[in-house]
Amino acid sequence: MAKLSFATFNLRNLQLPGEVYYTTSRPYTRDEYDAKIRWTAHILKELKVDVIGFQELWSPQALEEAFDAAGMLRDYDIVARKAPAGKVQVGLAARKGMLKDTPEWLELPEELLLKKYRGSNDDEPEEEISVDIRKYSRPPLCATIKALSPKKAPQIKVVVAHLKSKRPTDLYREARKHPEIKPHTEALGSALSTIRRASEAAALRIHLNKMLKDTDQAVVVMGDLNDSTLSTTTTLLTEQPPYRLFEASTAGRKSDTGLYSAAMMQQYRSLRDVYFTHIFKNQMESLDHILFSEQFYDHSDKRRWSFHEMLVFNDHLFAPHGHDPEDVPNMLPSDHGVVKVVFDHKPAKKTE
């Protein structure tokens, strides 16, 4: 049976040695860079997937060197662009022959109107709301791919995203102008980061609506969404489609614009209750996600691919030196787990 696999991989600032990434960060030494390339190559070989979405990528050359170190450079097409100063990027790799058309980095859609005028009745707040965001913090990448087998399989839109982090927005300048807010900058900065992340999710949902509404287009969204599976921002992206939990149910037969979560699919069939891709202050969270349209949902009338399994590579989160004994001490190669999802080609009878 033909299989199709995807993975999302946060590279934790993959940049060439001596080159600046964030202005507040020290560039990698040659030894640190070589260790990072070795570890990245190790993970690439372990994954064995068809399509990989990357986050925190600064240098396309560095990613190519990681694929070369893994002996996989000739087997994949890499889509990446050099990051401008202070602006980290996302990227993608797909097996040779899978990429179709020209990939593009998405801009904020013109329909993104984040304004709420003064309420006209007692049930609405009196205050007006207005959010002005002009760019994604990290523009999503959209590519069209086609599985190598079977030949009749439909094309798939793949979106790689990296939404705004939970880290508080820096309010240093604002605090200088308004000293009274200085004791509260962390709370205010966290609120602003949440607003930006939700705004970016809404913008991406608009793009997804255009791809999915009244179509049979298969779509996969993957990346570091910087929030949990059932968070407001993640469910804004998924639109919380129904999952079928018992035989007599008709849930999930149709979901025109909804996206299903690989984490939810795995949890419904697993005895394990721990799934995480990130640890911060000893709190384990799932920030990295692979979401997919009804063409990949087991109980959909429009199913073309069936969910097989999800795997999370997160051992390195407990071992700062990764898996290579030659790694540079105290260097964590990535602070995110790597998520892999496998599908079987198994169309629903109505789509055969």
N, C-alpha and C positions, 0 to 999 in steps of 0.2 A: 504494500500500500504506500502510495506517495505521501511524503511528509513535507511540512513547511515549518521553518523555525525562525523565531525572532529573539533578539536580546537587547536590553538597554544597559548601558555601561557608562557610569560617571567616572571620567578619567582623572579627576581631581587635579586640574590645572596642568595638563600635558603641554609642556613648552620646552623649547630647545635650551641647552645649558647656556648660562650667561645672558639669556634674553629676559626682559622684563615681562611679567604678567600683571598682577595687581601692583600698583605703585608702592603699596605698603609691604610688599612681600620681597624677600631676598631671592634672587635668581638661583636656579639649581647649579651646583657644581657638576663637573663631568661625572664624578662617581655617583652622585645622586641621580643624575639623568640616566646613566647606564643601568642603575638598579631599577629605576622606574620603567624603563623600556623592557628589561628582562621580565619583570613581574607582569606588565601589560601583555607581553607576548605569551607568557604562561597562561594567562586567563583566556586569551584569544584561542589558543590551542585546546583548552578545556571546553570551551563553549561549543565549538563545532556547529555553528548556526548559519542560516542562509542570509539573514539581514540583521545588522547591528546598528543601533542608534547610539550616538555618543554625546555626552555633555562635558562641559569644562574643557574644551579643546581650543588651544591657542595656536598651535602650529600644525598645518597639514603634513609638513615634512616629518615631524616627530611621530605622527600617527603612521605614516608610511614606513618609518624605521621600525616601529613596533610590529607591523605586519611582516616586514622583511625578516626581523629577528625570529618570528614565529614560523617562517617558511611559507607564508600565506599570501604574499604580496601579489603574485601572479594569478591568484585564484579569485581576487576580489576587485571590484571597482569601488574607489573611495571618493566620496563626495564631501569636500571640506573647503573652507576658505580661511585665510589668515585673519586672525582677530585684530581689529583696530585697537589702539591704545585703551586699555582698561575695559574692553568689551569682549568677554569670552563668548565663544560660539558653540553651536551644536554641529554634528556631522553624521555621516552614514556610510556604511560599507555593505555592499551586496555582492553575492557571487556573480562572477562573470556571466553575462548574458541575461541577467534578471532586470537590469535598469531599462526603463522605457522613457522616452521623452526627455526633457531637460528639467532637472530638479530646480526648485526655487525656494528662497527664504521668504517667508510670509511677512507682510507688513500689517499694521493694524487696519482692519476693514473700515470703510467709510461709514458703515452702519453703527459703529460703536459710539452710541450716545449715552453717556453716563450722567444724565441730568434728571432731577425730579423737582418739578415746580411746586410751589406752595399748595398744600392740600386744600381741597374745596369743601370738605365735610369733616365732621368730628372724628371720623375713623382714621384719618390720615394725619401724620405729624405736620405741624405748621411750618417747620423749617424747610427751606429749599436745600437740595443736595446737588453738588456739581463736582465731578472728578475730571481733571484734564490730564490725560496721558497720551503722549504723541508717538511713542515707540515701545516695542517690546524690550524688556531688559535683555533678553536673549532671543532673537528672532527664531521662530520655529522653522524647520526645514521640511518641505513637502516633496516627495518623490513618488513616481509611479513604477511599480515593479510587477513582474510576472513570474510565477513559479516555473522552474525549468521542467517540472513534470507534475501532472500530465499536460500535454500541449493545449488542451481545451480549457484549462483553468483560466478564470477571468483575471483581468488586471486588478491590482490592489494599490490604493493610495496609502502611503506610509508617511506619517507625520512624526518627526522627532521634536520634542519640546523640553524646555527647561524653564519652568516658571520661577518667579521671584521667590527668593528664600525667605525663611522666617526671621532671619537676622534683622534686628532693628535698623531702620533707615537712619543714616547719620544726620543728626540735627545740630551739628557743631555751629554752623553759621547762624541758624535760627536762634540757638541758645545765646549767642553773643548779642543779638538784637533784642531778645526777650529773655533777660536773665531769670525771670520768674518761672520759666519752664525747665530750667536746668535740672532740678531734682527729678523731673518726670520725662526726660528725653527717651529713656528706654521704653517706657510704656507708649509714648506717642510715636516713637519710631517703629515699634512693633505693629501698631495700628496702621501706620502708613504702608508698611510692607504687606500687611494682609490686604489692604485695599488695592495695592498694585497687583498682587497675585490674583485676587478675584477679578480684577479688571482684565488681566491678561487671559485668564480662563474664559471670561465672557467673549473676548475678542476671538479666541481660538474656536469657541463654540459656534460663533457666527460663520467662520470658515467651514466648520464641519457641517453645519446646516446646509450650506451651499453644495457641499459634496454629496450629502446623504438624502436630503429631502426629495421624496418622490422618485428615487432612483434605486437601482440594484447595485450601486457602487460598493465594493468591499473596502473597508478602511481599517487601518491599524494605527493607533496613537501610542507612542511609547516615550518614556523619558523620566527625568527627575521632576516631578510635579510639586515637590516640597510640601506635601501634605498627605494625610492618611486617606485610606480608601473611601471612608464615609464622611470625609470633611466636606464643608460647603463648597470649596473650590473644586475638589475632584468630582463631586456629584454634579456640579454645574457642567462639567465636561461630559459626564456619562449620561446625564438626564435620568439616571436611575431606572433603567429598563427592568421589566419583570423577569424573575428567574423562575423556572419551573421546578417545583420541589416534590411533586407527586404525579403519578401516572394520569389521573383523571383531569389534571389541570391543563388549561390551554395557554397558560402564561408563557410568554416568550415566542409564540408562534409568529408574531409580527412585532417589529420595533423599528420603524422607519429611520429614526435619527438617533436612537439610543446606542450607547457603547457599553459592552459587557467588560467586566474586570477579570483578568486572569487570576488575581488574588482571591476573588470571591469564588470563582469556579474551582480553584484548588481547595479552598476551605470547605466547600460543600461536600467534597469527596474525601477529605483527609481527617484522620484521627488526631493530628497534631493541632495545637492551638497557638503556636508561636510562629509568626512570619514577620521578619523585619529586614530592612535594608540599611538602617542607619541607627547609630547610637550617639546620643548627646546627653551628657550628665547622667549616664547610666539608664537613660530612658530609650527603650527600643521602639522604633517607629518604622512604618512602611512608607517611604517617600517616593520610591521608584516603581513605576507602574507600566503595564502593558494593557491597553484597552482595545476592544475590537467590535466591529459592527456585527449585525445579525447574520451576516454570511459566514461567521465563525462560531455561531452559537448552536449548541447541540440540538435544541428543540425548535429551531426556527424553520418555517416553511421555505425560507430562502437560503438555507445552509448549503455551503459549498465545502467548508472545512470543519472538522470536528475537533474540539479541544482534547488534547491528549494528556499533557502534563505541564506543570510549571516547576522550575527549579530555581533556587536562589543560592548563589555563590557568595557566602558572607563570612567564611572562616577567618579571612584576613582582618576583619573588624576586631578580633580578639588577639591577633598576632601582629604587632606593629611592624615586624620585619618581613611580612608576607611569607612566601614559601621558598625563597631563595636564601640560603645561608650566607651568600656573598652580599646581600643587601646592606645598604648603609644603615647603621644603627639609628633608632628613633625616627625613622622615616616611614610613615604610614602611606602605602602606595595609593590607596583610595579610601575615603571615609564613607563610601556607599557600597552596599552589596550589588551584585550583578544579577539581573533577572532574565531568565530564559523561558520561553514558552514554545511548545511544540504542538502542531496541529496535524491531523490526518486528513487526507483528501477523501471526503465521504459525503457527496452531495445528497441532500434530501431527495426523496423520490420525485417530488414535483419539479425539481430543477434539473433532473437528468435528461 
